[in-house]
Amino acid sequence: MLLLAALGAASALMALGPAHAQDSRAYPNRPIKVIVPFPPGGPTDGMARIISERLGTVLGATIVIDNRGGGAGGSVGAKAVVAADPDGYTILMTPGGSLTTGPAVHKNIGYDPLKAFTPVGLLIVTHQFISVHPSLPVNTLPELVAYARANPGKLTWGTQGFGTGNHLLAELLKLETGINMVTVPYRGTAPMLAAVLAGEIQVVSDPSTTILPHIQAGRVRPLATITDERSPKLPDVPTTAEVGYPKLNSPFWLGVVAPASTPPEIVNKLNAAFREALNDPATRERLDALGAEIKIDTPETFGRMIASQLALWSGVVAAAGIKGE
């Protein structure tokens, strides 16, 4: 009887293997939830919807965008993915906030980004601009620094939230120049932009995906692009390196991760699907109109990038003495 029981158990285990493989091959056979860890109306949400529209066609599945704003750098949305089943049906599409800058600031954020997620791939990179309200009497980044030195504590830099990428960029500028300015956190890009357009704050850094229309309309004035190269959309705006601040290099990027332990075959299928979706001419055209450059890479490469960015911003947090709220 013991022998028969052992044989039965072995047969059951052997049957589970092919069944699991079959499940992976059948993926996806129900809707996929893409969690965006910021409110609607921001750069992450806008691009997530453009990309996901084509992704659904490629995979033959319904893609549901689930906005989960809040938390340090988008940690509320990230935690929802950490707690999800590792089956490929809940994934996180995010900029660096929830994976690098947020964890760098908040040591008790509730997850280790290098252990809690399985990288799927980097998707896009886009230029970010340091811009000011037109009432501010500056036209270049050095002039902004000089103004801040002459008016300590009077300059306000709006951010998408405490611990987000542009918050730490502002802190890096303060470290590099010794200026005293106030950072003002908002709950996402939309309220931050509304504040600078109304003149409630003077300075923002924001991706071209959302700031470009306001620049082109003259509602804000760009001072510099925070990348290695000038933006083809605004070729007259110099890079931060060109005006003497090479360490201020922080392009906006968007990538995808899944819960830890998601099967490699599902991760690879997702990566291939995103690659195909981003290769669609209509999708590329829509993203290009926003100034987004497609940078799809492998899960392994994206994993190394996350680790590198986490180390960079952890260093800035330590040097600036930033404490998590």
N, C-alpha and C positions, 0 to 999 in steps of 0.2 A: 504493500500500500504506500509506503514511504517512497519507493522507487517510482511508482506511478504518479504520485504527487509531484515529485521532482521533475519528471518528464513533462508533466502538464505545465508546470511553472516555466520550464525552459521553452516549451512551445509558445506559451503566451508572450514571453519576452521577445522571441524571434518574430512573432506576429506584429509586435508593437513597432519594430524597426521599419518594415516596409510601410506600415500605416502612417508613421511620422513622415517618412520621405514623400509619401503620396500627398499628405497635407501640404507640405512645402511646395510640391509641384503644382498643386491646385491653387496656390495663393495667387491673387486674392479671390475669394469667393463671397465676400461681403464688403460693406463700405469701410473705407480706411479713414480714420480720424487724424487730421493734421492739426496739431495744437500749435497755435501762434501765441507766444507768451506776452503779447502786447495788445492794447485795445484796437478796434477797427480805426482805419483812417491814417495809420502810420506807414512808414516805408516797408516794414516787415509784412504787415497785413496785405498791402497792395501787391507786392511781388509774390507773396504766397498764393494769392488768388489767381494771378496770371499763370504761374507755373502749375498750380494744381489743376487748373482747367484742362490743360493739355495732358497732364499726368493721368487724369482719369480716363482719357481717350486711349492712351498708350496701354494702360493696365486693364482696360475694360471694366473698371470699377467706379463706384461713386466715391468721390473725395469730399469729405465734410470738414470745413474749416471751423475750428473751435477756438475762439479768442479767449485767452485766460490771462488778462492783464493783472499786474500787481506783483508785489514781492521785490526782492533785490534783483535788479537787472532782468526781471521776468522769471523769477524763481517759482512763482505759483504754477505757471504752465509747465515748467521743467519738472516739478515734483509730481504733477499728474502723470507725466510720462514715466518717471521713475517707478511709480506704483502700478503702472499698467502691465498687462500680460506681455511677455516678450514674443509676440506672435506676428508682428509686423502690421497690426491693425490700429496701433496708436503710435504716432511718430511726432517728433518735435522739429518744427522749422523755425530757426532762430538765428539772430545775429550773436555777437560775442557775449552779450549781457549775461545770459543764464549759464553760459559755459565757461567764461573766463573772468570778466570784470566783476560780476556779482559774487562768485565764489572767492575771488581775490580779496574783496572787501569784507564779506561776511563769512568768517571761518565756521560759524554754526549754521550755515545756510540749509543744512539738512541732507546734503548729498555730496559725494565726491565726483566731480564731472569726469574724471579720468576712469572711474570705476562703475559709475551708475548708468553709463550710456555706452551704446555701440555706435561708433561713427558710421554714417552712411555715405556722406560726401559733402564737400563744399559745392555750392551752386553758382553764386554770383558774387562779384565784387563791384563796388561803385565808388565814385569819388565823393568825398565829404568836403564841405566848405565851411570855413569860419566866416560868419556873416554878421553884420551889425544893422541896427535900426538906422535909417537914413538921418535921423536927428543927431547921431553921434558924430562929432567932427573929426573923423579919421577915415583914411582911404587905403591904408596898408596895415599889415600886421605889426611892423615896427612902430607905426604911429599909435596903434591900439595899446601897445606895451608902454609907450611913452605917456599916453593919456592916463593909463592906470597908475603909473608911478607918480604922476602929478596930482592924481585924485585918489589916494589910497582908500579902499573900502567903499568907493562910490560906484564902481562898475559892477553890473550884475550879469552873470553868465547863466542862461537857462539850460537845464538838462532834462532828459526824458525820465529822470528818476535817480535817486541815490544809488550809486554803485554801477550805473550804466557806463557805456564806453565814453560818451562825451563828457560825463562827469569826471572820469579819470583823466581824460585829455585836458580838461581845464586845470586839474591838479598838476599834471605834468608841465603845462605852460607856467604855472605859478612856481614850480620847482626850478624850471630852466631860467626864469627871468627875475624871480624874487618879488613879483608884484603881489599886491593885496587886492583881491576882488572876491565878490560874494557869489557862490554858486546857488542857484535856486532850482530845486527839483520839482518836476511836474509829473503827472501820471500818464506819460507817453508823449509821442511826437505832436499830435494834434493840439493839445492844450499848450504845449511849449511854443509852437509856432503862432498860435493865437495870441500869446502873451507878447512875443517880440513884434508882431505886426501891430499890436495896440500900443507899443512903446512902454509896456510894463517892465520889460527887461531890455538890455542893450545888445547882448552878444549871444549867439548860438553857434553850435556846430551841428550840421545836419547833412544827410546824404542828398545827392542831386535828385533822387527819386521823389523827394517831397519838397525840397527847398528851391529847386530850379524854377518852377513857375513864378514864385515870389521874387526871385532874383530878376528874371526876365521882365517882370512887371514893374520893377523898381521899388518894390515894397521893402526889400532888404538889400544891403550892399555887400557883395562878397569881397573878402580881403585876401584869402589864400585857400588853396586846395590842399587837403591833408594827405597827399599821396606822393609817390615818386615822380609822376608825370602830370602834366597839365591835362585838364579835361577837354576833349574835343568839343564839348558843348559850350564851354567858356574858355577858349584858348588864351584870352588876354589876362586871365587870373593866374598869378604865379603860384608855384608850389611853396609849401612852408620852408623847404630846404633852400629854395632860391632866394628867400628873403632872410635867411640866417638862422632858421630853426629846424635843422635836419632831424632832430629826435621826435618832432611832432609829425609822426607818420602813422596814420591810423585809418586806412580805408574801411568803409562799411562793407561787411561781408555777411552772407546768408548761407547757412548750411543746414543739414538734416542729421539728426541722431535718432536712434531707436533705444528702447530699454536694453539694459545689459542682458546678455544671454540670448538675444534674438538670433535664430539660426543663421549661419553664414549664407546659406542658399537664398534666404529671404532678403538679407542685406544686399547681396549681389544683384538680386532681381530688382530691388528698389533702385539701386545705383544705376543699373542699366536703363530702367524706365525713366529716371530723371534725366539721364544723358540723352535719351531719345526725345523726351519732351522738350528739352532745351535746344535741341537741334531743329525743331520745327520752325520754318521761316517766319510764320505769323507770330509765334511766341517770341522769337528773337527780336523781331521788329518792335513789338510792344515793350520789351525790356530795354531795348536800345533807346527808345524814345524817352525813357526815364533815366538814361545814363548808366544803365547796369551792364556790366561786362560779364559774359558767361565764363565761368572758371570751374566747370565740373571736374572733379578729380576722384581718386580712388578712396575707399574707406580708410586705408592705411595712411595715406598722405594727409587726409583731413585729421586723423587722430593725432599725428605729429604736430600739425598746426595748432590744434587746440592746446596741447601740452606747452608749446612754445609761447603762445599768447597768454596762457595762465601764468607762466613764469614771469613774463614781461610785466603784466599788470600787478602781480603780487609784489614785485620789486618797487613799483611806483607807490603802491599802498603803504608799504613799509617805510619808504623814504619820506612820504608826506605825513605819516603818522595818522592815517585815516582809520577810524574805528567804526565798525558796523553798528547800524542803528539798533 
